[in-house]
Amino acid sequence: MKYSRGPNLITHEQKGFLKQRIYGLALGYKDLNDSDTIRKDLAWQTLVESNEKLAGNSTLCRLKARSDRTTIC
């Protein structure tokens, strides 16, 4: 059974997810293990242009799992 997230529970924009993931890959973070640590880092928040904590491991994992070729195009 698939569960969808309620729109009122979502606090991150997809643009921020993508920035966080792309910058992480560019800086050598090949997997999502460090996401829970760097999400509170002020430098990362500035890089992603966010005043709030960034997405954690489980949230980024959901983004990765739902992405496929049709969502990119």
N, CA, C and O atoms as CSV, one atom per row, in Angstrom:
chain,resi,resn,atom,element,x,y,z
A,1,MET,N,N,0.842,-1.175,0.000
A,1,MET,CA,C,0.000,0.000,0.000
A,1,MET,C,C,0.890,1.242,0.000
A,1,MET,O,O,1.835,1.338,0.783
A,2,LYS,N,N,0.581,2.185,-0.878
A,2,LYS,CA,C,1.350,3.423,-0.940
A,2,LYS,C,C,0.663,4.493,-0.116
A,2,LYS,O,O,-0.563,4.607,-0.122
A,3,TYR,N,N,1.455,5.267,0.584
A,3,TYR,CA,C,0.937,6.377,1.367
A,3,TYR,C,C,1.414,7.670,0.727
A,3,TYR,O,O,2.585,7.801,0.372
A,4,SER,N,N,0.517,8.609,0.585
A,4,SER,CA,C,0.944,9.909,0.083
A,4,SER,C,C,1.009,10.882,1.259
A,4,SER,O,O,0.290,10.734,2.248
A,5,ARG,N,N,1.864,11.852,1.134
A,5,ARG,CA,C,2.040,12.832,2.207
A,5,ARG,C,C,0.987,13.904,2.075
A,5,ARG,O,O,0.677,14.342,0.967
A,6,GLY,N,N,0.437,14.330,3.187
A,6,GLY,CA,C,-0.539,15.407,3.184
A,6,GLY,C,C,0.138,16.729,2.848
A,6,GLY,O,O,1.194,17.028,3.406
A,7,PRO,N,N,-0.436,17.529,1.951
A,7,PRO,CA,C,0.189,18.800,1.583
A,7,PRO,C,C,0.461,19.718,2.770
A,7,PRO,O,O,1.407,20.505,2.745
A,8,ASN,N,N,-0.363,19.620,3.804
A,8,ASN,CA,C,-0.149,20.466,4.983
A,8,ASN,C,C,1.022,19.994,5.844
A,8,ASN,O,O,1.434,20.709,6.757
A,9,LEU,N,N,1.564,18.807,5.573
A,9,LEU,CA,C,2.699,18.282,6.330
A,9,LEU,C,C,4.035,18.558,5.645
A,9,LEU,O,O,5.091,18.379,6.251
A,10,ILE,N,N,3.994,18.990,4.397
A,10,ILE,CA,C,5.213,19.204,3.631
A,10,ILE,C,C,5.803,20.564,3.974
A,10,ILE,O,O,5.125,21.587,3.881
A,11,THR,N,N,7.066,20.564,4.369
A,11,THR,CA,C,7.704,21.822,4.752
A,11,THR,C,C,8.866,22.186,3.844
A,11,THR,O,O,9.440,23.265,3.991
A,12,HIS,N,N,9.228,21.317,2.911
A,12,HIS,CA,C,10.353,21.565,2.024
A,12,HIS,C,C,9.851,21.727,0.593
A,12,HIS,O,O,8.875,21.095,0.189
A,13,GLU,N,N,10.534,22.585,-0.170
A,13,GLU,CA,C,10.230,22.703,-1.584
A,13,GLU,C,C,11.104,21.739,-2.364
A,13,GLU,O,O,12.234,21.459,-1.964
A,14,GLN,N,N,10.588,21.227,-3.478
A,14,GLN,CA,C,11.345,20.281,-4.276
A,14,GLN,C,C,12.645,20.900,-4.778
A,14,GLN,O,O,13.654,20.204,-4.895
A,15,LYS,N,N,12.634,22.184,-5.074
A,15,LYS,CA,C,13.845,22.872,-5.528
A,15,LYS,C,C,14.956,22.739,-4.483
A,15,LYS,O,O,16.118,22.530,-4.832
A,16,GLY,N,N,14.599,22.859,-3.215
A,16,GLY,CA,C,15.572,22.707,-2.138
A,16,GLY,C,C,16.107,21.292,-2.049
A,16,GLY,O,O,17.298,21.089,-1.811
A,17,PHE,N,N,15.216,20.291,-2.242
A,17,PHE,CA,C,15.641,18.895,-2.251
A,17,PHE,C,C,16.712,18.688,-3.317
A,17,PHE,O,O,17.771,18.113,-3.068
A,18,LEU,N,N,16.396,19.177,-4.510
A,18,LEU,CA,C,17.309,18.969,-5.630
A,18,LEU,C,C,18.649,19.662,-5.404
A,18,LEU,O,O,19.705,19.088,-5.672
A,19,LYS,N,N,18.601,20.889,-4.912
A,19,LYS,CA,C,19.851,21.600,-4.616
A,19,LYS,C,C,20.670,20.826,-3.588
A,19,LYS,O,O,21.873,20.631,-3.758
A,20,GLN,N,N,20.008,20.390,-2.524
A,20,GLN,CA,C,20.705,19.666,-1.466
A,20,GLN,C,C,21.351,18.396,-2.008
A,20,GLN,O,O,22.498,18.092,-1.679
A,21,ARG,N,N,20.635,17.668,-2.822
A,21,ARG,CA,C,21.140,16.402,-3.367
A,21,ARG,C,C,22.262,16.639,-4.373
A,21,ARG,O,O,23.282,15.952,-4.334
A,22,ILE,N,N,22.083,17.602,-5.272
A,22,ILE,CA,C,23.094,17.881,-6.300
A,22,ILE,C,C,24.379,18.399,-5.670
A,22,ILE,O,O,25.469,17.946,-6.019
A,23,TYR,N,N,24.257,19.350,-4.740
A,23,TYR,CA,C,25.450,19.853,-4.058
A,23,TYR,C,C,26.136,18.745,-3.265
A,23,TYR,O,O,27.364,18.671,-3.219
A,24,GLY,N,N,25.343,17.896,-2.650
A,24,GLY,CA,C,25.924,16.783,-1.904
A,24,GLY,C,C,26.727,15.858,-2.803
A,24,GLY,O,O,27.829,15.441,-2.446
A,25,LEU,N,N,26.179,15.537,-3.972
A,25,LEU,CA,C,26.901,14.686,-4.916
A,25,LEU,C,C,28.171,15.381,-5.409
A,25,LEU,O,O,29.226,14.755,-5.517
A,26,ALA,N,N,28.065,16.668,-5.703
A,26,ALA,CA,C,29.222,17.432,-6.189
A,26,ALA,C,C,30.338,17.498,-5.137
A,26,ALA,O,O,31.519,17.546,-5.480
A,27,LEU,N,N,29.958,17.500,-3.878
A,27,LEU,CA,C,30.947,17.589,-2.800
A,27,LEU,C,C,31.393,16.227,-2.275
A,27,LEU,O,O,32.104,16.146,-1.273
A,28,GLY,N,N,30.977,15.157,-2.952
A,28,GLY,CA,C,31.480,13.833,-2.609
A,28,GLY,C,C,30.598,12.995,-1.705
A,28,GLY,O,O,31.014,11.916,-1.283
A,29,TYR,N,N,29.399,13.451,-1.393
A,29,TYR,CA,C,28.470,12.656,-0.580
A,29,TYR,C,C,27.691,11.741,-1.517
A,29,TYR,O,O,26.620,12.107,-2.001
A,30,LYS,N,N,28.229,10.552,-1.772
A,30,LYS,CA,C,27.649,9.637,-2.753
A,30,LYS,C,C,26.319,9.036,-2.296
A,30,LYS,O,O,25.458,8.732,-3.122
A,31,ASP,N,N,26.153,8.866,-0.992
A,31,ASP,CA,C,24.899,8.306,-0.488
A,31,ASP,C,C,24.247,9.317,0.455
A,31,ASP,O,O,24.737,10.436,0.612
A,32,LEU,N,N,23.166,8.923,1.066
A,32,LEU,CA,C,22.388,9.839,1.897
A,32,LEU,C,C,22.683,9.709,3.386
A,32,LEU,O,O,21.986,10.309,4.205
A,33,ASN,N,N,23.699,8.939,3.749
A,33,ASN,CA,C,23.986,8.670,5.160
A,33,ASN,C,C,24.249,9.921,5.989
A,33,ASN,O,O,23.885,9.964,7.164
A,34,ASP,N,N,24.873,10.939,5.402
A,34,ASP,CA,C,25.227,12.144,6.154
A,34,ASP,C,C,24.140,13.213,6.138
A,34,ASP,O,O,24.312,14.270,6.744
A,35,SER,N,N,23.043,12.962,5.465
A,35,SER,CA,C,21.992,13.973,5.329
A,35,SER,C,C,21.437,14.433,6.671
A,35,SER,O,O,21.145,15.615,6.848
A,36,ASP,N,N,21.291,13.519,7.605
A,36,ASP,CA,C,20.741,13.890,8.906
A,36,ASP,C,C,21.688,14.804,9.690
A,36,ASP,O,O,21.242,15.590,10.526
A,37,THR,N,N,22.982,14.702,9.422
A,37,THR,CA,C,23.956,15.558,10.091
A,37,THR,C,C,24.049,16.922,9.417
A,37,THR,O,O,24.008,17.951,10.090
A,38,ILE,N,N,24.175,16.934,8.093
A,38,ILE,CA,C,24.378,18.199,7.386
A,38,ILE,C,C,23.110,19.032,7.262
A,38,ILE,O,O,23.184,20.211,6.917
A,39,ARG,N,N,21.969,18.455,7.531
A,39,ARG,CA,C,20.708,19.199,7.404
A,39,ARG,C,C,20.625,20.372,8.380
A,39,ARG,O,O,19.876,21.321,8.145
A,40,LYS,N,N,21.392,20.312,9.476
A,40,LYS,CA,C,21.380,21.378,10.488
A,40,LYS,C,C,22.528,22.367,10.311
A,40,LYS,O,O,22.622,23.350,11.046
A,41,ASP,N,N,23.393,22.110,9.346
A,41,ASP,CA,C,24.586,22.924,9.125
A,41,ASP,C,C,24.210,24.249,8.452
A,41,ASP,O,O,23.557,24.256,7.409
A,42,LEU,N,N,24.626,25.365,9.053
A,42,LEU,CA,C,24.277,26.687,8.523
A,42,LEU,C,C,24.862,26.936,7.137
A,42,LEU,O,O,24.245,27.616,6.318
A,43,ALA,N,N,26.045,26.392,6.868
A,43,ALA,CA,C,26.648,26.559,5.547
A,43,ALA,C,C,25.798,25.872,4.479
A,43,ALA,O,O,25.581,26.424,3.400
A,44,TRP,N,N,25.320,24.673,4.783
A,44,TRP,CA,C,24.458,23.953,3.836
A,44,TRP,C,C,23.130,24.689,3.655
A,44,TRP,O,O,22.631,24.805,2.536
A,45,GLN,N,N,22.569,25.178,4.733
A,45,GLN,CA,C,21.306,25.915,4.634
A,45,GLN,C,C,21.480,27.155,3.769
A,45,GLN,O,O,20.595,27.494,2.983
A,46,THR,N,N,22.604,27.826,3.907
A,46,THR,CA,C,22.890,29.001,3.084
A,46,THR,C,C,23.056,28.600,1.623
A,46,THR,O,O,22.542,29.273,0.730
A,47,LEU,N,N,23.764,27.518,1.383
A,47,LEU,CA,C,23.982,27.030,0.030
A,47,LEU,C,C,22.667,26.706,-0.675
A,47,LEU,O,O,22.503,26.988,-1.862
A,48,VAL,N,N,21.738,26.115,0.065
A,48,VAL,CA,C,20.447,25.723,-0.495
A,48,VAL,C,C,19.425,26.874,-0.428
A,48,VAL,O,O,18.305,26.753,-0.924
A,49,GLU,N,N,19.833,27.980,0.191
A,49,GLU,CA,C,18.985,29.165,0.342
A,49,GLU,C,C,17.751,28.877,1.195
A,49,GLU,O,O,16.622,29.169,0.800
A,50,SER,N,N,17.991,28.304,2.364
A,50,SER,CA,C,16.910,27.962,3.285
A,50,SER,C,C,17.233,28.508,4.675
A,50,SER,O,O,18.388,28.516,5.102
A,51,ASN,N,N,16.201,28.959,5.364
A,51,ASN,CA,C,16.360,29.406,6.751
A,51,ASN,C,C,16.001,28.308,7.744
A,51,ASN,O,O,16.166,28.478,8.952
A,52,GLU,N,N,15.517,27.196,7.240
A,52,GLU,CA,C,15.077,26.072,8.063
A,52,GLU,C,C,16.043,24.901,7.915
A,52,GLU,O,O,16.919,24.905,7.050
A,53,LYS,N,N,15.868,23.895,8.782
A,53,LYS,CA,C,16.641,22.667,8.630
A,53,LYS,C,C,16.320,22.060,7.265
A,53,LYS,O,O,15.194,22.164,6.779
A,54,LEU,N,N,17.307,21.435,6.663
A,54,LEU,CA,C,17.134,20.823,5.353
A,54,LEU,C,C,16.493,19.442,5.489
A,54,LEU,O,O,16.235,18.965,6.595
A,55,ALA,N,N,16.248,18.828,4.368
A,55,ALA,CA,C,15.638,17.501,4.354
A,55,ALA,C,C,16.601,16.473,4.936
A,55,ALA,O,O,17.813,16.543,4.732
A,56,GLY,N,N,16.042,15.538,5.650
A,56,GLY,CA,C,16.833,14.470,6.242
A,56,GLY,C,C,16.953,13.276,5.318
A,56,GLY,O,O,16.456,13.293,4.192
A,57,ASN,N,N,17.607,12.256,5.796
A,57,ASN,CA,C,17.865,11.043,5.039
A,57,ASN,C,C,16.583,10.416,4.491
A,57,ASN,O,O,16.507,10.117,3.299
A,58,SER,N,N,15.593,10.217,5.329
A,58,SER,CA,C,14.371,9.540,4.883
A,58,SER,C,C,13.605,10.357,3.847
A,58,SER,O,O,13.018,9.793,2.924
A,59,THR,N,N,13.606,11.667,3.991
A,59,THR,CA,C,12.909,12.523,3.030
A,59,THR,C,C,13.612,12.492,1.678
A,59,THR,O,O,12.958,12.370,0.642
A,60,LEU,N,N,14.925,12.600,1.678
A,60,LEU,CA,C,15.667,12.537,0.423
A,60,LEU,C,C,15.563,11.154,-0.217
A,60,LEU,O,O,15.567,11.031,-1.442
A,61,CYS,N,N,15.470,10.128,0.604
A,61,CYS,CA,C,15.312,8.773,0.090
A,61,CYS,C,C,13.970,8.634,-0.642
A,61,CYS,O,O,13.891,7.981,-1.682
A,62,ARG,N,N,12.926,9.249,-0.096
A,62,ARG,CA,C,11.622,9.234,-0.775
A,62,ARG,C,C,11.702,9.957,-2.113
A,62,ARG,O,O,11.116,9.506,-3.097
A,63,LEU,N,N,12.424,11.077,-2.158
A,63,LEU,CA,C,12.601,11.808,-3.408
A,63,LEU,C,C,13.300,10.923,-4.439
A,63,LEU,O,O,12.891,10.856,-5.598
A,64,LYS,N,N,14.343,10.256,-4.005
A,64,LYS,CA,C,15.101,9.388,-4.900
A,64,LYS,C,C,14.235,8.223,-5.390
A,64,LYS,O,O,14.309,7.848,-6.560
A,65,ALA,N,N,13.431,7.660,-4.519
A,65,ALA,CA,C,12.605,6.502,-4.868
A,65,ALA,C,C,11.498,6.865,-5.854
A,65,ALA,O,O,11.124,6.039,-6.686
A,66,ARG,N,N,10.974,8.075,-5.777
A,66,ARG,CA,C,9.869,8.437,-6.667
A,66,ARG,C,C,10.335,9.016,-7.993
A,66,ARG,O,O,9.518,9.263,-8.880
A,67,SER,N,N,11.626,9.233,-8.140
A,67,SER,CA,C,12.171,9.821,-9.363
A,67,SER,C,C,12.384,8.751,-10.415
A,67,SER,O,O,12.909,7.675,-10.131
A,68,ASP,N,N,11.972,9.060,-11.630
A,68,ASP,CA,C,12.247,8.197,-12.770
A,68,ASP,C,C,12.378,9.077,-14.015
A,68,ASP,O,O,12.272,10.300,-13.926
A,69,ARG,N,N,12.599,8.479,-15.135
A,69,ARG,CA,C,12.839,9.236,-16.349
A,69,ARG,C,C,11.661,10.128,-16.720
A,69,ARG,O,O,11.870,11.215,-17.259
A,70,THR,N,N,10.434,9.703,-16.450
A,70,THR,CA,C,9.268,10.513,-16.839
A,70,THR,C,C,9.115,11.759,-15.948
A,70,THR,O,O,8.612,12.782,-16.412
A,71,THR,N,N,9.537,11.687,-14.694
A,71,THR,CA,C,9.432,12.876,-13.837
A,71,THR,C,C,10.501,13.891,-14.151
A,71,THR,O,O,10.342,15.070,-13.838
A,72,ILE,N,N,11.583,13.464,-14.760
A,72,ILE,CA,C,12.660,14.384,-15.114
A,72,ILE,C,C,12.335,15.161,-16.387
A,72,ILE,O,O,12.662,16.343,-16.498
A,73,CYS,N,N,11.698,14.505,-17.336
A,73,CYS,CA,C,11.418,15.146,-18.639
A,73,CYS,C,C,10.207,16.042,-18.622
A,73,CYS,O,O,9.865,16.636,-19.645
